[in-house]
Amino acid sequence: MVDRVVATDEALALISQLKSEHGQILFHQSGGCCDNSAANCYLPTDLTIGPYDVKLGEVGGVPFYIGKLQYDYWKHTQLILDVIEGHGGTFSLEGSTGKAFHTRSRLFTDEEWHCIEPQVLQDLA
């Protein structure tokens, strides 16, 4: 099985810290505009996940979603959740830590794509 979203050790440590402080949290990969193109971390009560969101998987035991339209552009890539120093300029929960979640990506190999393509087609249906 190929994970469509993974996290670096630094991201996993920050996720653990935020879970300790806030309890349940979730991620939503932003599509741009006023909240940039970052993976934003929210309390479940702060964001409504709807039928136009796709759950890519979990990182550190936390669900990770992306909007269906954005997903259509990124479906050929594995998202890699990382952390950078500084403030991301969003409403994401890590804003007060002096760190910001940052999304990197890499193209799936042909073999990986073959494994996940059925799931991608289902997500986009």
Order of alpha helices (4+ residues) and beta strands (2+ residues): beta-alpha-beta-beta-beta-beta-alpha-beta-beta-alpha
